[in-house]
Every structure is written in structure tokens, then in C-alpha cells.
Amino acid sequence: MHRALLPGLASMILLASPATAADAPPGASSCTGCHAPKKVADSVIPRIAGRKTEDIVTFMREYRSGAWPSSVMGRIAKGFDDAQTEAIAAWFAAQPE
Ligand code: HEC
């Protein structure tokens, strides 16, 4: 399957603004290919849109440290520092569940 690498380039500078799908923070587009911001029926990938920011951040920290086992998320979580992770988590939290 072919997947565009950076669909969110246009919205990379909007970290501090209110979160909407239109201004996802840098990095969020690395998540939405798998974790769709909108409802998808029958996905095997857990939904994270609408979850609490701190829950998403905690998951990411544990994936990164290896404390929580994963297939792909450990590798992905290592690509983001705490500030990036929080911005992405806050954006997902603001998306409709
Ligand atoms: C290649 C597909 C893929 C990408 C890209 C991806 N994820 Fe995941 N995510 C998964 C899968 C699969 C799981 C289930 C755990 C596992 O097997 O790694 C998961 C689990 C999670 C969970 C735990 C949810 C739960 O209820 O268990 C969180 C939080 C999460 N991902 C956040 C993110 C964030 C934030 C990003 C972007 C930085 C991201 N993911 C990018 C596939 C992906």
C-alpha cells in the first residue's frame, strides 16, 4: 500500500492554536495513517481520537521505554520527544470520539 509521507505539511506551524483537524501539530500526520481521526468501522488499530491527553502521553512514554509491549508503537514513539508527544496527544484528544 502506498501512503503519502507528509500530508500535514501545510499545518506544521500551528502548535498553540485551538486544535481542529485542519491544524494538526507536527507529527500528527505520522499517526493518522493508522489512527484515523474520524470513525472507521472495523479497524484493528485502537482508536485514540477523543481519548484523554494524559492517557495518550502515558501510552507513548511506556511504548518508548518498552514498559508496555507493542508491535509497532515502540518504534514510532521513539521518534517523538515529550513536547511533540504532548502536542499530538492534545490534538487527538480534541478530535471527536
Ligand atoms: C503503523 C501504524 C501506526 C502508526 C503510524 C501509529 N500507530 Fe499507534 N498503534 C498502532 C498499533 C498497531 C497499536 C496497538 C499496539 C501495538 O501493537 O503496537 C497502537 C497503539 C497506540 C496507542 C494505545 C491505544 C490503546 O488503547 O491501546 C496509542 C496511545 C497510540 N498508538 C498513539 C499513536 C500516536 C500518538 C502515533 C503518532 C505519533 C501513532 N500511534 C502512530 C499502530 C500505529
Backbone and ligand atoms as CSV (ligand in chain L), in Angstrom:
chain,resi,resn,atom,element,x,y,z
A,1,MET,N,N,0.840,-1.196,0.000
A,1,MET,CA,C,0.000,0.000,0.000
A,1,MET,C,C,0.875,1.247,0.000
A,2,HIS,N,N,0.543,2.162,-0.856
A,2,HIS,CA,C,1.313,3.393,-0.915
A,2,HIS,C,C,0.675,4.442,-0.017
A,3,ARG,N,N,1.515,5.198,0.661
A,3,ARG,CA,C,0.988,6.148,1.623
A,3,ARG,C,C,1.779,7.432,1.510
A,4,ALA,N,N,1.100,8.558,1.418
A,4,ALA,CA,C,1.796,9.843,1.334
A,4,ALA,C,C,2.568,10.091,2.618
A,5,LEU,N,N,3.753,10.630,2.509
A,5,LEU,CA,C,4.602,10.775,3.685
A,5,LEU,C,C,4.211,11.940,4.586
A,6,LEU,N,N,3.964,13.087,4.017
A,6,LEU,CA,C,3.706,14.248,4.856
A,6,LEU,C,C,2.444,15.001,4.463
A,7,PRO,N,N,1.301,14.384,4.633
A,7,PRO,CA,C,0.068,15.063,4.222
A,7,PRO,C,C,-0.206,16.326,5.041
A,8,GLY,N,N,0.431,16.486,6.176
A,8,GLY,CA,C,0.096,17.613,7.041
A,8,GLY,C,C,1.044,18.788,6.966
A,9,LEU,N,N,1.910,18.817,5.980
A,9,LEU,CA,C,2.930,19.873,5.905
A,9,LEU,C,C,2.380,21.280,6.064
A,10,ALA,N,N,1.260,21.547,5.451
A,10,ALA,CA,C,0.713,22.890,5.447
A,10,ALA,C,C,0.340,23.358,6.844
A,11,SER,N,N,0.158,22.436,7.749
A,11,SER,CA,C,-0.348,22.826,9.060
A,11,SER,C,C,0.706,22.692,10.158
A,12,MET,N,N,1.978,22.784,9.769
A,12,MET,CA,C,3.021,22.479,10.734
A,12,MET,C,C,3.341,23.589,11.735
A,13,ILE,N,N,2.794,24.775,11.573
A,13,ILE,CA,C,3.261,25.882,12.406
A,13,ILE,C,C,2.218,26.291,13.445
A,14,LEU,N,N,1.211,25.474,13.626
A,14,LEU,CA,C,0.072,25.952,14.381
A,14,LEU,C,C,-0.040,25.321,15.765
A,15,LEU,N,N,1.101,25.020,16.364
A,15,LEU,CA,C,1.140,24.319,17.645
A,15,LEU,C,C,0.204,24.867,18.712
A,16,ALA,N,N,0.171,26.191,18.866
A,16,ALA,CA,C,-0.507,26.756,20.023
A,16,ALA,C,C,-1.971,27.086,19.766
A,17,SER,N,N,-2.448,26.888,18.556
A,17,SER,CA,C,-3.815,27.296,18.253
A,17,SER,C,C,-4.804,26.198,18.646
A,18,PRO,N,N,-6.081,26.546,18.735
A,18,PRO,CA,C,-7.081,25.541,19.102
A,18,PRO,C,C,-7.048,24.373,18.124
A,19,ALA,N,N,-7.170,23.187,18.638
A,19,ALA,CA,C,-6.978,22.008,17.808
A,19,ALA,C,C,-8.203,21.701,16.955
A,20,THR,N,N,-7.992,21.623,15.677
A,20,THR,CA,C,-9.022,21.116,14.775
A,20,THR,C,C,-8.309,20.217,13.790
A,21,ALA,N,N,-9.059,19.491,13.005
A,21,ALA,CA,C,-8.436,18.595,12.041
A,21,ALA,C,C,-7.570,19.380,11.068
A,22,ALA,N,N,-7.934,20.644,10.847
A,22,ALA,CA,C,-7.211,21.429,9.860
A,22,ALA,C,C,-5.827,21.836,10.340
A,23,ASP,N,N,-5.630,21.990,11.667
A,23,ASP,CA,C,-4.310,22.390,12.116
A,23,ASP,C,C,-3.700,21.398,13.094
A,24,ALA,N,N,-3.529,20.213,12.621
A,24,ALA,CA,C,-2.866,19.185,13.404
A,24,ALA,C,C,-1.413,19.574,13.633
A,25,PRO,N,N,-0.875,19.270,14.821
A,25,PRO,CA,C,0.519,19.621,15.110
A,25,PRO,C,C,1.477,18.769,14.294
A,26,PRO,N,N,2.745,19.203,14.213
A,26,PRO,CA,C,3.746,18.420,13.512
A,26,PRO,C,C,3.772,17.008,14.082
A,27,GLY,N,N,3.829,16.042,13.229
A,27,GLY,CA,C,3.907,14.675,13.728
A,27,GLY,C,C,2.575,13.962,13.731
A,28,ALA,N,N,1.492,14.713,13.884
A,28,ALA,CA,C,0.192,14.045,13.958
A,28,ALA,C,C,-0.102,13.270,12.676
A,29,SER,N,N,0.432,13.773,11.564
A,29,SER,CA,C,0.179,13.068,10.306
A,29,SER,C,C,0.921,11.738,10.267
A,30,SER,N,N,1.898,11.546,11.158
A,30,SER,CA,C,2.548,10.232,11.249
A,30,SER,C,C,1.674,9.248,12.008
A,31,CYS,N,N,0.642,9.737,12.639
A,31,CYS,CA,C,-0.231,8.861,13.415
A,31,CYS,C,C,-1.513,8.559,12.658
A,32,THR,N,N,-2.016,9.562,11.927
A,32,THR,CA,C,-3.354,9.433,11.365
A,32,THR,C,C,-3.433,8.408,10.239
A,33,GLY,N,N,-2.277,8.043,9.667
A,33,GLY,CA,C,-2.312,6.979,8.672
A,33,GLY,C,C,-2.824,5.682,9.278
A,34,CYS,N,N,-2.545,5.489,10.543
A,34,CYS,CA,C,-3.020,4.295,11.241
A,34,CYS,C,C,-4.194,4.618,12.167
A,35,HIS,N,N,-4.025,5.655,12.997
A,35,HIS,CA,C,-5.085,6.035,13.933
A,35,HIS,C,C,-5.908,7.133,13.280
A,36,ALA,N,N,-6.965,6.763,12.598
A,36,ALA,CA,C,-7.766,7.751,11.891
A,36,ALA,C,C,-8.398,8.719,12.876
A,37,PRO,N,N,-8.404,10.024,12.543
A,37,PRO,CA,C,-9.034,10.987,13.436
A,37,PRO,C,C,-10.554,10.877,13.398
A,38,LYS,N,N,-11.075,10.253,12.367
A,38,LYS,CA,C,-12.523,10.080,12.299
A,38,LYS,C,C,-12.854,8.603,12.455
A,39,LYS,N,N,-14.104,8.341,12.696
A,39,LYS,CA,C,-14.514,6.981,12.978
A,39,LYS,C,C,-14.359,6.079,11.753
A,40,VAL,N,N,-13.699,4.944,11.982
A,40,VAL,CA,C,-13.549,3.955,10.923
A,40,VAL,C,C,-14.114,2.655,11.459
A,41,ALA,N,N,-14.978,2.031,10.703
A,41,ALA,CA,C,-15.557,0.781,11.170
A,41,ALA,C,C,-14.527,-0.336,11.090
A,42,ASP,N,N,-14.551,-1.232,12.061
A,42,ASP,CA,C,-13.769,-2.458,11.996
A,42,ASP,C,C,-12.277,-2.269,11.777
A,43,SER,N,N,-11.676,-1.303,12.452
A,43,SER,CA,C,-10.232,-1.180,12.357
A,43,SER,C,C,-9.601,-2.020,13.458
A,44,VAL,N,N,-8.470,-2.645,13.163
A,44,VAL,CA,C,-7.770,-3.415,14.191
A,44,VAL,C,C,-6.914,-2.494,15.047
A,45,ILE,N,N,-6.738,-1.270,14.602
A,45,ILE,CA,C,-5.894,-0.336,15.321
A,45,ILE,C,C,-6.733,0.417,16.356
A,46,PRO,N,N,-6.256,0.447,17.618
A,46,PRO,CA,C,-7.073,1.098,18.643
A,46,PRO,C,C,-7.332,2.553,18.323
A,47,ARG,N,N,-8.546,3.021,18.660
A,47,ARG,CA,C,-8.867,4.426,18.418
A,47,ARG,C,C,-8.276,5.286,19.509
A,48,ILE,N,N,-7.651,6.394,19.118
A,48,ILE,CA,C,-7.121,7.295,20.142
A,48,ILE,C,C,-7.759,8.672,20.072
A,49,ALA,N,N,-8.475,8.970,19.005
A,49,ALA,CA,C,-9.182,10.255,18.938
A,49,ALA,C,C,-10.193,10.334,20.075
A,50,GLY,N,N,-10.231,11.479,20.752
A,50,GLY,CA,C,-11.188,11.663,21.820
A,50,GLY,C,C,-10.742,11.091,23.155
A,51,ARG,N,N,-9.570,10.463,23.191
A,51,ARG,CA,C,-9.050,9.959,24.482
A,51,ARG,C,C,-8.386,11.105,25.239
A,52,LYS,N,N,-8.186,10.921,26.536
A,52,LYS,CA,C,-7.550,11.965,27.341
A,52,LYS,C,C,-6.095,12.179,26.930
A,53,THR,N,N,-5.704,13.450,26.879
A,53,THR,CA,C,-4.327,13.792,26.512
A,53,THR,C,C,-3.332,13.003,27.355
A,54,GLU,N,N,-3.536,13.011,28.676
A,54,GLU,CA,C,-2.530,12.373,29.536
A,54,GLU,C,C,-2.490,10.862,29.342
A,55,ASP,N,N,-3.597,10.268,28.947
A,55,ASP,CA,C,-3.576,8.831,28.697
A,55,ASP,C,C,-2.733,8.520,27.466
A,56,ILE,N,N,-2.899,9.333,26.433
A,56,ILE,CA,C,-2.123,9.109,25.211
A,56,ILE,C,C,-0.637,9.329,25.493
A,57,VAL,N,N,-0.330,10.389,26.247
A,57,VAL,CA,C,1.065,10.670,26.589
A,57,VAL,C,C,1.657,9.511,27.391
A,58,THR,N,N,0.906,8.988,28.335
A,58,THR,CA,C,1.400,7.870,29.154
A,58,THR,C,C,1.683,6.651,28.290
A,59,PHE,N,N,0.749,6.334,27.404
A,59,PHE,CA,C,0.972,5.211,26.493
A,59,PHE,C,C,2.270,5.415,25.711
A,60,MET,N,N,2.448,6.614,25.181
A,60,MET,CA,C,3.612,6.884,24.340
A,60,MET,C,C,4.910,6.734,25.135
A,61,ARG,N,N,4.903,7.217,26.392
A,61,ARG,CA,C,6.102,7.080,27.231
A,61,ARG,C,C,6.406,5.619,27.483
A,62,GLU,N,N,5.362,4.846,27.742
A,62,GLU,CA,C,5.591,3.439,28.067
A,62,GLU,C,C,6.008,2.648,26.837
A,63,TYR,N,N,5.453,3.008,25.690
A,63,TYR,CA,C,5.905,2.368,24.451
A,63,TYR,C,C,7.374,2.707,24.221
A,64,ARG,N,N,7.712,3.964,24.439
A,64,ARG,CA,C,9.076,4.414,24.166
A,64,ARG,C,C,10.074,3.700,25.076
A,65,SER,N,N,9.725,3.565,26.338
A,65,SER,CA,C,10.653,2.940,27.284
A,65,SER,C,C,10.624,1.425,27.175
A,66,GLY,N,N,9.598,0.891,26.519
A,66,GLY,CA,C,9.487,-0.560,26.434
A,66,GLY,C,C,8.713,-1.152,27.594
A,67,ALA,N,N,8.232,-0.291,28.511
A,67,ALA,CA,C,7.486,-0.784,29.669
A,67,ALA,C,C,6.178,-1.441,29.230
A,68,TRP,N,N,5.655,-0.985,28.102
A,68,TRP,CA,C,4.405,-1.531,27.587
A,68,TRP,C,C,4.707,-2.180,26.238
A,69,PRO,N,N,4.451,-3.478,26.115
A,69,PRO,CA,C,4.815,-4.172,24.867
A,69,PRO,C,C,3.976,-3.701,23.679
A,70,SER,N,N,4.551,-3.705,22.501
A,70,SER,CA,C,3.825,-3.268,21.316
A,70,SER,C,C,4.438,-3.920,20.091
A,71,SER,N,N,3.690,-3.880,18.994
A,71,SER,CA,C,4.257,-4.362,17.737
A,71,SER,C,C,4.961,-3.214,17.021
A,72,VAL,N,N,4.256,-2.120,16.834
A,72,VAL,CA,C,4.845,-1.008,16.085
A,72,VAL,C,C,5.058,0.246,16.918
A,73,MET,N,N,4.280,0.412,17.989
A,73,MET,CA,C,4.278,1.703,18.674
A,73,MET,C,C,5.591,2.018,19.390
A,74,GLY,N,N,6.317,1.013,19.827
A,74,GLY,CA,C,7.596,1.273,20.479
A,74,GLY,C,C,8.529,2.023,19.557
A,75,ARG,N,N,8.586,1.551,18.325
A,75,ARG,CA,C,9.464,2.204,17.343
A,75,ARG,C,C,8.956,3.597,16.994
A,76,ILE,N,N,7.657,3.731,16.843
A,76,ILE,CA,C,7.098,5.027,16.475
A,76,ILE,C,C,7.287,6.032,17.610
A,77,ALA,N,N,7.030,5.603,18.842
A,77,ALA,CA,C,7.105,6.520,19.984
A,77,ALA,C,C,8.515,7.078,20.156
A,78,LYS,N,N,9.520,6.304,19.779
A,78,LYS,CA,C,10.898,6.776,19.903
A,78,LYS,C,C,11.191,7.970,18.995
A,79,GLY,N,N,10.366,8.189,17.998
A,79,GLY,CA,C,10.602,9.286,17.070
A,79,GLY,C,C,10.116,10.640,17.572
A,80,PHE,N,N,9.510,10.680,18.770
A,80,PHE,CA,C,8.918,11.928,19.244
A,80,PHE,C,C,9.374,12.238,20.659
A,81,ASP,N,N,9.760,13.500,20.917
A,81,ASP,CA,C,10.120,13.862,22.288
A,81,ASP,C,C,8.844,14.223,23.071
A,82,ASP,N,N,9.018,14.571,24.346
A,82,ASP,CA,C,7.850,14.799,25.194
A,82,ASP,C,C,6.962,15.925,24.686
A,83,ALA,N,N,7.587,17.027,24.244
A,83,ALA,CA,C,6.799,18.175,23.798
A,83,ALA,C,C,5.989,17.821,22.556
A,84,GLN,N,N,6.628,17.108,21.636
A,84,GLN,CA,C,5.923,16.710,20.413
A,84,GLN,C,C,4.786,15.749,20.761
A,85,THR,N,N,5.096,14.803,21.642
A,85,THR,CA,C,4.090,13.819,22.031
A,85,THR,C,C,2.885,14.508,22.661
A,86,GLU,N,N,3.135,15.501,23.516
A,86,GLU,CA,C,2.018,16.186,24.170
A,86,GLU,C,C,1.166,16.964,23.179
A,87,ALA,N,N,1.827,17.613,22.211
A,87,ALA,CA,C,1.070,18.371,21.217
A,87,ALA,C,C,0.187,17.430,20.394
A,88,ILE,N,N,0.756,16.303,20.019
A,88,ILE,CA,C,-0.004,15.336,19.224
A,88,ILE,C,C,-1.150,14.761,20.058
A,89,ALA,N,N,-0.856,14.430,21.317
A,89,ALA,CA,C,-1.872,13.837,22.192
A,89,ALA,C,C,-3.030,14.806,22.406
A,90,ALA,N,N,-2.689,16.098,22.604
A,90,ALA,CA,C,-3.732,17.090,22.835
A,90,ALA,C,C,-4.617,17.227,21.605
A,91,TRP,N,N,-3.994,17.117,20.450
A,91,TRP,CA,C,-4.779,17.240,19.215
A,91,TRP,C,C,-5.737,16.056,19.070
A,92,PHE,N,N,-5.210,14.860,19.310
A,92,PHE,CA,C,-6.089,13.686,19.218
A,92,PHE,C,C,-7.226,13.779,20.238
A,93,ALA,N,N,-6.885,14.257,21.431
A,93,ALA,CA,C,-7.901,14.359,22.485
A,93,ALA,C,C,-9.029,15.296,22.067
A,94,ALA,N,N,-8.699,16.290,21.233
A,94,ALA,CA,C,-9.696,17.273,20.823
A,94,ALA,C,C,-10.524,16.812,19.628
A,95,GLN,N,N,-10.149,15.688,19.035
A,95,GLN,CA,C,-10.918,15.191,17.899
A,95,GLN,C,C,-12.163,14.473,18.408
A,96,PRO,N,N,-13.235,14.503,17.623
A,96,PRO,CA,C,-14.462,13.814,18.055
A,96,PRO,C,C,-14.210,12.318,18.230
A,97,GLU,N,N,-14.773,11.769,19.273
A,97,GLU,CA,C,-14.531,10.361,19.601
A,97,GLU,C,C,-15.045,9.411,18.531
L,1,HEC,C1,C,1.918,1.795,11.500
L,1,HEC,C2,C,0.655,2.103,12.144
L,1,HEC,C3,C,0.685,3.036,13.357
L,1,HEC,C4,C,1.141,4.325,13.406
L,1,HEC,C5,C,1.794,5.136,12.289
L,1,HEC,C6,C,0.865,4.797,14.754
L,1,HEC,N1,N,0.266,3.806,15.484
L,1,HEC,FE1,FE,-0.304,3.957,17.448
L,1,HEC,N2,N,-0.852,1.972,17.429
L,1,HEC,C7,C,-0.723,1.115,16.342
L,1,HEC,C8,C,-0.986,-0.245,16.783
L,1,HEC,C9,C,-0.965,-1.480,15.892
L,1,HEC,C10,C,-1.259,-0.176,18.165
L,1,HEC,C11,C,-1.504,-1.349,19.128
L,1,HEC,C12,C,-0.191,-1.602,19.889
L,1,HEC,C13,C,0.896,-2.193,19.004
L,1,HEC,O1,O,0.723,-3.312,18.536
L,1,HEC,O2,O,1.927,-1.525,18.762
L,1,HEC,C14,C,-1.200,1.235,18.531
L,1,HEC,C15,C,-1.471,1.730,19.805
L,1,HEC,C16,C,-1.444,3.069,20.163
L,1,HEC,C17,C,-1.880,3.620,21.433
L,1,HEC,C18,C,-2.506,2.833,22.571
L,1,HEC,C19,C,-4.004,2.816,22.401
L,1,HEC,C20,C,-4.655,1.775,23.271
L,1,HEC,O3,O,-5.798,1.997,23.686
L,1,HEC,O4,O,-4.049,0.714,23.494
L,1,HEC,C21,C,-1.637,4.953,21.407
L,1,HEC,C22,C,-1.927,5.979,22.511
L,1,HEC,C23,C,-1.061,5.255,20.107
L,1,HEC,N3,N,-0.967,4.093,19.376
L,1,HEC,C24,C,-0.675,6.521,19.712
L,1,HEC,C25,C,-0.053,6.802,18.486
L,1,HEC,C26,C,0.483,8.095,18.135
L,1,HEC,C27,C,0.411,9.339,19.026
L,1,HEC,C28,C,1.023,7.968,16.895
L,1,HEC,C29,C,1.803,9.014,16.084
L,1,HEC,C30,C,2.965,9.591,16.749
L,1,HEC,C31,C,0.815,6.590,16.459
L,1,HEC,N4,N,0.162,5.925,17.457
L,1,HEC,C32,C,1.179,6.074,15.216
L,1,HEC,C33,C,-0.407,1.494,15.054
L,1,HEC,C34,C,0.132,2.714,14.684
